[in-house]
Amino acid sequence: MAHPEQLMASPPESELAQSLRDYLATHRDQLLALLEVLVRAESPTDVPEAQAEVQDALSRLLQTLGFRVQYLPDGEESGGHLYARPKDRPPERPVQLLVGHCDTVWPLGTLQEMPFEVEDNVVRGPGVFDMKGGLVQMLFALAALQAAPMEPEVVPIVFINSDEERGSPTSEQHIHRLARCAHRAFVLEPALGLEGKIKTSRKGGGRFTIRIQGKSAHAGLDPESGSSAILELSNVVQRLHALNDPESGISVNVGTIDGGTRPNVVADAGVAEVDVRITTHEQARQIEDAIRKLEAKTAGTSLTIEGGIGRPPMEPTPASRRLWAQARHAGSLLNLDLEEARSGGVSDANLISQHTPTLDGLGPVGDGAHARHEFCYVDQMLERSALLALLLAQPPLSLDTNEPTEATLKTEASAGE
């Protein structure tokens, strides 16, 4: 890779956009062939050894693109992770982080019931949408930039983990470390909805387990000597439900409950599993505090509260709004009128965005994540690969008044109507 003083002159943005589109259009078949290779390399999260085949394929392709690939083992809990950076990267240049995951929710053998299929503009199969299609788009965006040829001012580095579907328990440390060093980040999770909206914010999430300890007794002979954990559980569920505030984006859902042994025994134990979603850090603090302050109201019972907010919300910041403006600008060069949205789900973007401006949902447009009808649109895979390539080609974020902003983009759009 050249040093800054040796960088090739960049073509005008409109020429670069057309060059990227042309490259991707002529490599449609190769893109689909790579997607088929990755999908056929079944890689369920809970089978760590199954990650090897898909990781080997990704490593070879990244090496072909001039990246040095490092495998990061993480014991027996996951299949390990891949970190890739261009060879001979000048240390003085900033980096931009590309993140995806190679694990899926689909068990081994799913291909027999859900085969990889391409029909006209639709491609189906386990993991095509979430998110092997995103990995393919990332690789072809990098390849298209090399073919342009265009070398980004901000150096792309890549991290691909194999435990995202479990909440990234072993890869989280690597994600934080890389995000702290990155100038900006792009996450290749699927786009939101069939409109292909970019995820500029995400709700945060947490899980709590509330255990109730009571005292058993014979329900017919001596019920007064017992303390019903189920009665207290019913009180706790109602108090948790009262924390919901849909208008503010707060949801507290008691997903499962359990307790008791027999109908004629006063229950001496109960448990509730609780899912929490919030939109701001302040809400996270408030809801976690409210749950931890729950106290038993039924005489003779006590509560034990475990868990917490595991994923902070991905909130908009001034820097992330400038990054969104860059995305809108890049989209306009491809005649794409990009829309943004907040996702109720969580991803590694929740972690990354705590350290650097982040855009998520740059992967495929389609539907059916974790569902039997999983699919994505081929033409939009090509478009989104070009979009990502243009984003990677953007100059570093700054407060320069000449940099595209949401306000200037709206003005330009109005002038063109």
ZAZA-521168 format. One line per 8 residues: their letters; for each residue x, y, z of N, C-alpha, C. Coordinates in steps of 0.1 Angstrom, whole numbers, always signed. Atoms other than C-alpha are relative to their C-alpha. Layout:
BEGIN
a	X:Y:Z:X:Y:Z:X:Y:Z | ... .
//
This chain:
BEGIN
mahpeqlm	+8:-12:+0:+0:+0:+0:+9:+12:+0 | -8:-12:+1:+13:+34:-9:+0:+9:+12 | +0:-10:-11:+23:+61:+16:-8:+12:-5 | +8:-11:+4:+2:+93:+16:+5:+8:-12 | -5:-8:+11:+25:+112:-7:+0:-7:-13 | +0:+7:+12:+23:+84:-32:-14:-4:-4 | +14:+4:+3:-15:+81:-32:-3:+4:-15 | +5:-3:+14:-30:+79:-67:-11:+11:+0 .
asppesel	+11:-10:+1:-52:+108:-78:-13:-6:-1 | +14:+6:+0:-88:+100:-70:-8:+5:-12 | +9:-4:+11:-112:+101:-99:-12:+9:+6 | +11:-8:-5:-141:+126:-96:-11:-10:+5 | +10:+9:-7:-169:+111:-74:-10:-6:-10 | +10:+6:+9:-194:+107:-102:+6:-11:-9 | -7:+10:+8:-168:+88:-123:+3:-12:+8 | -2:+11:-9:-159:+67:-93:-13:-8:+2 .
aqslrdyl	+12:+7:-3:-195:+59:-86:-4:-9:-12 | +4:+7:+12:-201:+48:-122:+10:-12:-2 | -9:+11:+1:-169:+27:-122:-3:-11:+9 | +4:+10:-10:-180:+9:-91:-12:-8:-5 | +12:+6:+4:-214:+2:-105:+3:-10:-12 | -3:+8:+12:-199:-11:-138:+7:-13:+5 | -7:+12:-5:-175:-34:-119:-9:-10:+6 | +9:+10:-7:-202:-49:-97:-10:-6:-10 .
athrdqll	+9:+5:+10:-226:-53:-126:+6:-12:-8 | -7:+10:+7:-200:-73:-145:+5:-12:+8 | -5:+10:-9:-192:-94:-114:-12:-6:+7 | +12:+5:-7:-228:-104:-105:+1:-15:+2 | -1:+15:-1:-222:-141:-112:+10:-4:+11 | -10:+3:-10:-190:-141:-91:-5:+3:+14 | +5:-3:-13:-208:-124:-63:-9:-11:+5 | +9:+10:-4:-235:-150:-63:+7:-13:+3 .
allevlvr	-8:+12:-2:-209:-178:-65:+6:+0:+13 | -6:-1:-14:-192:-165:-34:-10:-2:+11 | +11:+1:-10:-225:-162:-16:-3:-15:+2 | +3:+14:-1:-232:-198:-24:+10:-8:+8 | -11:+6:-7:-198:-209:-11:-2:+2:+15 | +1:-3:-14:-204:-191:+22:-12:-7:+6 | +13:+5:-5:-240:-203:+26:+2:-16:+2 | -2:+14:-1:-230:-239:+19:+10:-5:+11 .
aesptdvp	-9:+3:-12:-203:-237:+46:-9:+3:+12 | +9:-3:-11:-230:-240:+73:+8:+2:+13 | -8:-5:-12:-218:-223:+105:-9:+4:+11 | +8:-4:-12:-242:-224:+134:+9:+4:+12 | -8:-5:-11:-230:-205:+164:+4:-10:+10 | -2:+10:-11:-233:-234:+188:+8:-12:-4 | -9:+10:+4:-210:-256:+168:+13:+7:-4 | -12:-8:+2:-176:-238:+171:+9:-6:-12 .
eaqaevqd	-9:+5:+10:-157:-262:+148:-6:+2:-14 | +6:-2:+13:-182:-255:+120:+4:+13:-6 | -4:-13:+6:-168:-220:+116:+12:-1:-9 | -13:+0:+7:-135:-232:+101:-2:+1:-15 | +1:-1:+14:-148:-237:+66:-3:+14:-6 | +3:-14:+5:-164:-203:+62:+11:+9:+3 | -11:-9:-3:-135:-186:+79:+12:-2:-9 | -11:+2:+10:-110:-203:+56:-3:+7:-13 .
alsrllqt	+4:-6:+13:-129:-191:+25:+1:+16:+1 | -1:-15:-1:-131:-155:+39:+15:+4:+1 | -14:-3:-2:-94:-156:+49:+7:+0:-14 | -7:+0:+13:-83:-166:+14:-4:+12:-9 | +4:-11:+9:-104:-139:-3:+6:+13:+6 | -6:-12:-6:-91:-112:+21:+15:+1:-4 | -14:+0:+4:-56:-123:+14:+2:+4:-15 | +0:-3:+14:-63:-121:-23:-1:+15:-2 .
lgfrvqyl	+2:-14:+1:-73:-85:-17:+11:+8:+6 | -11:-7:-5:-40:-77:-1:+0:+2:+15 | +1:-1:-14:-50:-81:+35:+9:-11:+7 | -6:+9:-9:-30:-97:+63:-10:-5:+10 | +11:+5:-8:-54:-120:+81:+5:-7:+13 | -3:+6:-13:-51:-130:+118:-12:-7:+6 | +10:+7:-7:-71:-157:+134:+1:+2:+15 | +0:-3:-15:-81:-149:+170:-8:-11:+7 .
pdgeesgg	+7:+11:-7:-89:-181:+189:-6:+5:+13 | +6:-3:-12:-112:-178:+219:-5:-12:+8 | +3:+12:-8:-111:-211:+237:-10:-8:-7 | +9:+10:+5:-138:-236:+233:-15:+6:-2 | +13:-6:+0:-168:-212:+235:-4:+5:-13 | +3:-5:+13:-166:-199:+200:+9:-6:-11 | -9:+4:+11:-151:-207:+166:+12:+9:-3 | -10:-10:+2:-127:-178:+170:-5:+11:-10 .
hlyarpkd	+3:-12:+8:-126:-146:+149:+11:+4:-9 | -9:-4:+10:-109:-130:+120:+2:+15:+1 | -4:-14:+1:-90:-97:+120:+9:+2:-12 | -8:-2:+12:-76:-83:+87:+3:+14:-2 | -4:-13:+3:-57:-53:+78:+9:+0:-12 | -9:+0:+12:-39:-42:+46:+15:-2:+4 | -14:+1:-3:-3:-52:+44:+7:+13:-1 | -8:-13:+0:+22:-24:+51:-8:+12:+1 .
rpperpvq	+8:-12:-3:-4:+0:+64:+8:+11:+6 | -8:-11:-6:+12:+34:+70:-6:+3:+14 | +5:-2:-13:+8:+39:+108:-7:+14:+3 | +5:-13:-3:+0:+76:+105:-14:+2:-6 | +13:-2:+7:-32:+71:+85:-11:-6:+9 | +11:+5:-8:-66:+67:+102:-6:-13:-6 | +6:+12:+5:-85:+35:+99:-16:+0:+2 | +15:+2:-1:-122:+26:+93:-3:-14:+2 .
llvghcdt	+3:+13:-3:-137:-5:+107:-12:-6:-7 | +11:+7:+6:-158:-30:+88:-2:-13:+9 | +3:+10:-10:-176:-55:+110:-12:-9:-5 | +11:+9:+3:-197:-86:+103:+2:-13:+8 | -1:+13:-7:-203:-121:+117:-3:-11:-10 | +1:+11:+9:-200:-155:+100:-9:-11:+6 | +9:+10:-6:-222:-175:+125:-14:+3:-4 | +15:-1:+3:-259:-182:+118:-7:-7:+11 .
vwplgtlq	+9:+7:-10:-288:-194:+139:-4:-14:-5 | +5:+12:+6:-294:-224:+115:+9:-12:+3 | -7:+12:-3:-284:-259:+126:+6:-7:-12 | -6:+8:+11:-262:-282:+105:-11:-8:-6 | +10:+8:+8:-283:-299:+78:-11:+8:-5 | +11:-9:+4:-306:-269:+73:-1:+0:-16 | +0:-1:+15:-296:-268:+36:-8:-11:-7 | +8:+11:+6:-314:-301:+30:-15:+5:-1 .
empfeved	+14:-5:+0:-347:-283:+38:-1:+14:-6 | +0:-14:+4:-338:-248:+29:+12:+3:-10 | -12:-1:+8:-314:-250:-1:+3:+14:-5 | -5:-12:+6:-294:-222:-16:-7:+0:-14 | +7:-1:+13:-315:-210:-46:+0:+15:-5 | +1:-13:+6:-314:-181:-70:-11:+0:-11 | +11:+0:+10:-346:-173:-89:-2:+15:-4 | +0:-14:+5:-345:-141:-110:+8:+9:+9 .
nvvrgpgv	-7:-10:-8:-337:-113:-86:+1:-4:+15 | +1:+4:-15:-341:-133:-53:+9:-11:+2 | -9:+11:-4:-316:-154:-36:-4:-5:+14 | +5:+6:-13:-327:-178:-7:+10:-10:+6 | -9:+10:-7:-309:-200:+18:+3:+5:+14 | -3:-4:-14:-299:-201:+55:+12:+9:+1 | -11:-9:-2:-278:-171:+62:+2:+10:-11 | -2:-10:+11:-281:-152:+29:-3:+14:+4 .
fdmkgglv	+4:-13:-4:-298:-123:+46:+7:+4:+13 | -6:-3:-13:-283:-125:+81:+11:-10:+3 | -4:-12:+8:-256:-120:+73:+11:-3:-10 | -11:+3:+9:-234:-138:+48:-1:+8:-13 | +1:-9:+11:-248:-116:+21:+7:+13:+3 | -8:-12:-4:-233:-86:+40:+15:-2:-1 | -14:+3:+2:-199:-103:+41:+4:+0:-15 | -3:+0:+15:-201:-108:+3:+1:+14:-5 .
qmlfalaa	+0:-14:+4:-210:-72:-2:+12:+8:+4 | -12:-6:-5:-181:-61:+20:+12:-3:-9 | -11:+5:+8:-156:-82:+0:+0:+6:-14 | +1:-5:+14:-169:-70:-34:+2:+15:+0 | -2:-14:-1:-169:-34:-22:+15:+3:+0 | -14:-2:+0:-132:-37:-14:+7:-3:-13 | -5:+3:+13:-125:-54:-47:-3:+10:-10 | +4:-10:+9:-144:-28:-66:+9:+13:+1 .
lqaapmep	-9:-12:-3:-123:+0:-50:+14:-3:-6 | -13:+3:+5:-91:-18:-60:+0:+1:-16 | +1:+0:+15:-103:-22:-96:-2:+14:-6 | +3:-13:+6:-113:+15:-99:+11:+7:-7 | -5:+3:-13:-84:+20:-89:-1:+12:+9 | +1:-10:-10:-89:+40:-57:+4:-5:+13 | -4:+4:-13:-72:+39:-24:-5:+10:+10 | +6:-9:-10:-92:+53:+5:+10:+7:+9 .
evvpivfi	-9:-7:-10:-76:+80:+27:-1:-6:+13 | +1:+6:-13:-90:+62:+57:+1:-15:-3 | -4:+14:+3:-76:+26:+57:-11:-9:+5 | +9:+10:-5:-102:-2:+59:+7:-11:+7 | -4:+12:-7:-97:-29:+85:-13:-8:+2 | +12:+9:+0:-120:-59:+89:+0:-8:+13 | +2:+9:-11:-133:-78:+119:-12:-9:-2 | +11:+9:+2:-155:-109:+115:+0:-10:+12 .
nsdeergs	+1:+9:-12:-167:-127:+146:-9:-12:-3 | +8:+12:+2:-184:-161:+151:-9:-3:+11 | +9:+2:-12:-205:-155:+182:-10:+11:+1 | +10:-12:-1:-227:-125:+174:-14:-5:+3 | +14:+5:-2:-259:-146:+174:-2:-4:+15 | +1:+3:-14:-251:-154:+211:+3:+13:+8 | -3:-13:-7:-244:-117:+220:+15:+3:+0 | -14:-3:+1:-207:-117:+211:+8:-1:+14 .
ptseqhih	-6:+1:-13:-195:-129:+246:+15:-1:-1 | -14:+1:+0:-160:-138:+235:+7:+10:-9 | -6:-10:+9:-155:-112:+207:-2:+14:+5 | +3:-14:-5:-167:-82:+227:+13:+7:+3 | -13:-7:-4:-132:-74:+240:+7:+5:-13 | -7:-4:+13:-118:-73:+204:-8:+11:-6 | +8:-10:+6:-147:-52:+192:+2:+14:+7 | -3:-12:-7:-142:-26:+219:+14:+6:-3 .
rlarcahr	-14:-4:+2:-104:-25:+213:+1:+6:-14 | -1:-5:+14:-108:-20:+175:-8:+13:-2 | +8:-12:+1:-136:+5:+178:+6:+12:+6 | -6:-12:-6:-116:+27:+201:+11:+6:-9 | -11:-4:+9:-89:+29:+174:-6:+6:-13 | +6:-2:+13:-113:+35:+145:-5:+15:-2 | +6:-14:+3:-122:+69:+128:-15:-1:-2 | +15:+2:+2:-156:+55:+118:-2:-15:-2 .
afvlepal	+3:+14:+1:-173:+21:+115:-12:-3:-8 | +11:+4:+8:-196:+3:+92:-3:-15:+3 | +4:+13:-4:-216:-28:+102:-9:-6:-10 | +6:+6:+11:-228:-52:+76:-12:-9:+3 | +13:+7:-3:-260:-64:+93:-10:+4:-11 | +10:-3:+10:-291:-65:+70:-6:+14:+2 | +7:-12:+0:-308:-33:+61:-14:-2:+7 | +13:+1:-7:-341:-25:+79:-12:+1:-10 .
glegkikt	+12:-1:+8:-373:-34:+60:+3:-2:-15 | -1:+1:+15:-379:-39:+23:+4:+13:-6 | -4:-13:+5:-372:-2:+19:+15:+1:+1 | -14:+0:-1:-336:-10:+28:+6:+12:+9 | -4:-12:-9:-333:+17:+56:+13:-4:+7 | -12:+1:-8:-299:+23:+72:-3:+2:+14 | +3:-1:-14:-298:+18:+109:+10:+10:+6 | -8:-10:-6:-285:+50:+124:-1:+0:+16 .
srkgggrf	+1:+2:-15:-297:+41:+160:-6:-13:+2 | +6:+13:-5:-306:+10:+179:-4:+1:+14 | +3:+1:-14:-323:+3:+211:+11:-8:+7 | -8:+9:-8:-302:-11:+239:-8:-11:+6 | +8:+11:-6:-312:-43:+256:+7:-6:+12 | -5:+7:-12:-308:-63:+288:-9:-11:+3 | +8:+12:-5:-319:-95:+304:+2:-1:+15 | +0:+2:-14:-328:-100:+340:-7:-13:+4 .
tiriqgks	+7:+12:-6:-337:-131:+360:-3:+4:+15 | +5:-3:-13:-358:-125:+391:-4:-13:+7 | +3:+13:-7:-359:-154:+416:-7:+4:+13 | +8:-2:-12:-385:-155:+444:+1:-12:+9 | -1:+11:-10:-379:-175:+475:-12:+1:+10 | +11:+0:-10:-410:-184:+496:+2:-12:+10 | -1:+11:-9:-419:-211:+520:-12:-10:-3 | +10:+9:+4:-438:-243:+512:-9:-4:+12 .
ahagldpe	+9:+5:-10:-468:-256:+531:-11:-8:-7 | +11:+8:+6:-498:-280:+525:-11:+10:-2 | +10:-10:+4:-524:-260:+506:-13:-2:+7 | +13:+3:-6:-553:-278:+524:+1:+0:+15 | +0:+2:-15:-541:-286:+559:+6:+13:+7 | -6:-11:-8:-519:-255:+568:+5:+10:-10 | -5:-10:+10:-518:-229:+540:+6:+13:+6 | -5:-13:-7:-512:-200:+565:+14:-1:+4 .
sgssaile	-14:+0:-5:-478:-213:+575:+9:+1:-12 | -8:-2:+12:-466:-210:+539:+1:+14:-5 | -2:-13:+6:-454:-180:+519:+1:-2:-15 | +1:+4:+14:-464:-182:+482:+9:+8:-9 | -9:-7:+10:-436:-174:+458:-8:+4:-13 | +8:-3:+12:-462:-175:+430:-8:+13:+2 | +8:-12:-3:-483:-148:+447:+10:+12:-2 | -9:-11:+2:-452:-126:+449:+5:+1:-14 .
lsnvvqrl	-4:-1:+14:-442:-135:+414:-11:+8:-8 | +10:-7:+7:-476:-122:+402:+1:+15:+3 | -2:-14:-4:-469:-89:+421:+12:+6:-8 | -12:-5:+7:-435:-86:+405:-3:+2:-15 | +3:-1:+14:-448:-92:+370:-8:+13:-3 | +7:-12:+2:-473:-64:+374:+8:+13:+1 | -9:-12:-2:-447:-40:+387:+10:+2:-12 | -9:+0:+12:-424:-49:+358:-8:+6:-12 .
halndpes	+8:-4:+11:-452:-44:+333:-3:+15:+1 | +2:-14:-2:-458:-9:+348:+11:+9:-5 | -12:-8:+4:-423:+2:+337:-1:+2:-15 | +0:-2:+15:-433:+0:+300:-5:+14:-3 | +3:-13:+5:-434:+33:+282:+2:+1:-15 | -1:+1:+15:-441:+28:+245:+4:+13:-7 | -3:-13:+7:-440:+65:+236:+15:+4:+1 | -14:-3:-2:-405:+67:+250:+9:-10:-5 .
gisvnvgt	-8:+11:+5:-394:+35:+235:+5:-10:+10 | -4:+9:-10:-391:+16:+267:-10:-12:+0 | +8:+12:-1:-403:-20:+267:+6:-10:+11 | -4:+10:-11:-401:-45:+297:-9:-11:-2 | +8:+11:+3:-413:-79:+288:+4:-12:+9 | -2:+12:-8:-417:-108:+312:-2:-12:-10 | +1:+10:+10:-410:-136:+287:-4:-14:+5 | +3:+13:-6:-411:-167:+309:-2:+1:+15 .
idggtrpn	+1:+2:-15:-422:-176:+344:-1:-14:+3 | +0:+13:-5:-419:-207:+364:-1:+0:+15 | +1:+0:-14:-427:-218:+399:-9:-11:+5 | +8:+10:-6:-442:-243:+423:+3:-14:-4 | -2:+15:+2:-443:-281:+424:-12:-7:-3 | +13:+7:+2:-479:-293:+428:-11:+9:+4 | +11:-9:-3:-513:-278:+430:-4:+1:+15 | +4:-1:-14:-518:-287:+466:+12:+4:+10 .
vvadagva	-12:-5:-8:-484:-272:+478:+1:+15:-3 | -3:-15:+1:-479:-235:+485:+14:+1:-5 | -12:-1:+8:-451:-226:+461:+11:+6:+8 | -11:-6:-8:-417:-220:+478:+10:+6:-10 | -10:-6:+9:-399:-208:+446:-7:+4:-13 | +5:-4:+13:-406:-189:+414:+11:+8:-7 | -10:-7:+7:-386:-173:+387:-7:+7:-13 | +4:-7:+12:-392:-147:+359:+12:+4:-8 .
evdvritt	-10:-4:+10:-371:-141:+328:-5:+13:-7 | +5:-13:+4:-373:-105:+317:+9:+6:-11 | -8:-7:+11:-362:-87:+284:-4:+15:+1 | +2:-15:-1:-357:-49:+285:+6:+6:-12 | -5:-8:+11:-353:-25:+256:-2:+15:+3 | +0:-15:-3:-344:+12:+259:+6:+7:-11 | -5:-8:+12:-335:+40:+235:+12:+9:+4 | -11:-9:-5:-311:+61:+257:+7:-6:+12 .
heqarqie	-8:+4:-11:-284:+57:+282:-7:+3:+13 | +7:-4:-12:-305:+76:+308:-11:-10:+3 | +10:+10:-2:-334:+52:+303:+6:-13:+5 | -6:+12:-5:-310:+23:+308:+3:+1:+15 | -3:-2:-14:-299:+37:+341:-13:-1:+8 | +13:-1:-8:-335:+44:+352:-6:-14:+1 | +7:+13:-1:-349:+10:+343:+8:-10:+8 | -8:+9:-8:-320:-10:+357:-1:+3:+15 .
dairklea	+1:-4:-14:-322:+10:+389:-14:-4:+6 | +13:+4:-4:-360:+4:+391:-1:-15:+2 | +1:+14:-1:-357:-33:+386:+8:-5:+12 | -8:+5:-11:-329:-37:+411:-5:+4:+14 | +6:-4:-12:-349:-18:+437:-13:-7:+4 | +12:+8:-4:-378:-42:+436:+1:-7:+13 | +0:+6:-13:-387:-55:+470:-12:-9:+1 | +11:+9:-2:-409:-84:+480:-11:+7:+8 .
ktagtslt	+11:-5:-7:-444:-74:+491:-8:-11:+8 | +7:+11:-6:-456:-108:+502:+8:-5:+12 | -7:+4:-12:-448:-117:+538:+7:-14:-1 | -7:+13:+0:-422:-144:+541:+7:-3:-13 | -7:+3:+12:-408:-141:+506:+12:+10:-2 | -11:-9:+3:-376:-125:+492:+4:-2:-15 | -4:+0:+14:-362:-116:+458:+15:+0:-2 | -13:-1:+5:-329:-122:+441:+0:+4:-14 .
ieggigrp	+0:-6:+13:-322:-101:+410:+13:-2:-7 | -12:+3:+8:-296:-112:+384:-1:+7:-14 | -1:-5:+14:-285:-98:+350:+1:+15:+0 | -1:-14:+1:-285:-63:+337:-1:+4:-15 | +0:-5:+13:-283:-41:+306:+13:-5:-7 | -12:+5:+6:-259:-60:+283:+4:+7:-12 | -3:-8:+12:-261:-38:+252:-5:+14:+2 | +5:-14:-1:-261:+0:+255:-6:+4:-12 .
pmeptpas	+6:-5:+12:-282:+19:+231:+10:+6:-10 | -8:-7:+11:-267:+31:+198:-8:+13:-2 | +6:-13:+1:-276:+68:+201:+7:+9:-10 | -6:-9:+9:-271:+95:+175:+9:+10:+7 | -9:-10:-5:-242:+119:+181:+3:+9:-11 | -4:-9:+11:-229:+149:+162:+8:-6:-11 | -9:+7:+10:-202:+128:+146:-7:-10:-8 | +8:+10:+7:-226:+100:+137:-10:+6:-10 .
rrlwaqar	+9:-7:+9:-249:+125:+121:+8:+5:-13 | -8:-3:+11:-220:+137:+99:+3:-12:-9 | -2:+13:+8:-214:+101:+89:-12:-3:-8 | +12:+2:+7:-250:+98:+80:-1:+9:-12 | +0:-10:+11:-247:+129:+59:+9:-5:-12 | -9:+6:+10:-217:+112:+41:-7:-11:-8 | +7:+11:+6:-239:+82:+35:-11:+5:-10 | +10:-6:+9:-267:+103:+20:+7:+6:-13 .
hagsllnl	-8:-5:+11:-241:+120:-2:+4:-11:-10 | -4:+12:+8:-227:+87:-14:-12:-6:-7 | +12:+6:+6:-262:+74:-20:-5:+8:-12 | +5:-8:+11:-271:+104:-42:+9:-2:-12 | -9:+3:+11:-241:+96:-64:-4:-12:-8 | +5:+13:+6:-258:+62:-71:-15:+1:-2 | +15:-3:+2:-293:+78:-74:-8:-8:+10 | +8:+7:-11:-303:+61:-41:-4:+11:+10 .
dleearsg	+5:-9:-10:-325:+81:-18:-1:-7:+13 | -1:+9:-12:-314:+65:+14:-9:+6:+12 | +7:-3:-12:-336:+65:+45:+6:-6:+12 | -5:+5:-12:-327:+60:+81:-11:-5:+9 | +10:+5:-10:-344:+42:+110:+7:-5:+12 | -5:+6:-12:-340:+30:+145:-4:-14:+1 | +3:+14:-2:-339:-7:+151:-3:-4:+14 | +3:+5:-14:-355:-24:+181:+9:-11:+4 .
gvsdanli	-9:+11:-3:-329:-52:+179:+14:+6:+4 | -14:-4:-3:-293:-51:+190:+10:-7:-9 | -10:+6:+8:-261:-59:+172:+14:+5:+6 | -14:-5:-5:-223:-53:+176:+1:+15:-2 | +0:-15:+2:-231:-17:+164:-2:+7:+14 | +3:-6:-13:-244:-11:+199:+13:+2:+8 | -13:-1:-7:-209:-17:+213:+9:+10:-8 | -10:-8:+8:-189:-1:+184:-4:+15:+2 .
sqhtptld	+4:-15:+0:-210:+32:+186:+3:+7:+12 | -4:-6:-12:-199:+38:+221:+14:+7:-1 | -14:-5:+2:-164:+46:+207:+2:+9:-12 | -3:-7:+13:-167:+59:+171:-13:+1:-8 | +12:-1:+8:-193:+71:+146:-3:-13:-8 | +4:+13:+5:-212:+41:+133:-12:+0:-8 | +12:+3:+8:-236:+31:+105:-2:-15:+0 | +4:+14:+1:-254:-2:+106:-10:-3:-10 .
glgpvgdg	+10:+4:+10:-277:-21:+82:+5:+3:-14 | -6:-2:+13:-253:-17:+53:+0:-13:-8 | +1:+13:+6:-259:-54:+44:-12:-1:-10 | +10:+3:+11:-285:-70:+21:-14:+7:+3 | +15:-4:-1:-321:-57:+15:-8:-13:-3 | +8:+12:+1:-346:-85:+20:-8:-2:+12 | +8:+2:-12:-364:-102:+48:+3:-15:+5 | +0:+13:-4:-366:-133:+69:+12:-4:+9 .
aharhefc	-11:+4:-9:-337:-131:+94:-6:-10:+10 | +3:+11:-10:-339:-163:+116:-13:-6:-4 | +13:+5:+4:-370:-173:+95:+2:-9:-12 | -1:+10:+11:-376:-201:+69:-1:+7:-13 | +1:-6:+13:-384:-176:+42:+12:+10:-3 | -11:-9:+1:-350:-158:+45:+4:+2:-15 | -4:-3:+14:-341:-141:+12:+6:+14:+0 | -4:-14:+3:-324:-110:-2:+0:+2:-15 .
yvdqmler	+1:-4:+14:-325:-91:-35:+14:+2:-6 | -14:+0:+6:-295:-96:-59:+3:+14:-5 | -4:-13:+6:-297:-62:-76:+3:+10:+11 | -3:-9:-11:-297:-44:-42:+13:-4:+7 | -13:+3:-5:-267:-64:-31:+11:+7:-8 | -9:-7:+9:-249:-49:-61:+0:+15:+4 | +1:-14:-4:-262:-14:-52:+7:+3:+13 | -6:-3:-14:-252:-17:-15:+15:-3:+0 .
sallalll	-14:+2:+1:-218:-30:-24:+7:+13:-5 | -5:-13:+5:-213:+2:-45:-1:+11:+10 | +1:-10:-10:-226:+23:-17:+11:-1:+11 | -11:+2:-10:-202:+8:+8:+13:+4:-5 | -13:-4:+6:-173:+13:-16:+1:+15:+0 | -1:-14:+0:-182:+49:-19:+2:+6:+14 | -2:-4:-13:-185:+53:+18:+15:-2:+5 | -14:+2:-3:-150:+38:+22:+9:+10:-6 .
aqpplsld	-8:-10:+7:-138:+63:-3:-1:+14:+5 | +2:-14:-5:-151:+93:+16:+12:+5:+8 | -11:-5:-8:-125:+116:+32:-4:-1:+15 | +2:+1:-14:-121:+116:+70:-11:+10:+4 | +10:-9:-6:-150:+131:+90:+7:+12:+6 | -6:-12:-6:-143:+167:+100:-12:+10:+3 | +10:-11:-2:-161:+199:+110:+1:+10:-11 | -1:-9:+11:-152:+214:+77:-14:+4:-5 .
tnepteat	+13:-5:+4:-181:+236:+66:-3:-4:-15 | +2:+4:+14:-176:+223:+30:-5:-15:+0 | +4:+14:+0:-184:+187:+41:-15:-1:-1 | +14:+2:+2:-219:+175:+31:-7:-2:+14 | +7:+1:-12:-244:+179:+59:-15:-4:-4 | +14:+2:+3:-281:+169:+62:-7:+12:-5 | +7:-12:+4:-291:+205:+58:+3:+3:-15 | -4:-2:+14:-271:+209:+25:-6:-10:-9 .
lkteasag	+6:+11:+8:-283:+176:+12:-15:+3:-3 | +14:-3:+2:-319:+187:+18:-2:+12:-10 | +1:-12:+9:-313:+220:+0:+3:-4:-14 | -3:+4:+13:-297:+203:-29:-12:-8:-6 | +11:+8:+4:-326:+178:-31:-12:+9:-4 | +11:-9:+3:-351:+207:-30:+2:+7:-13 | -3:-7:+12:-333:+225:-58:-2:-8:-12 | +1:+9:+11:-335:+195:-80:-14:-4:-3 .
e	+14:+5:+2:-373:+190:-77:-7:+9:-10 .
//
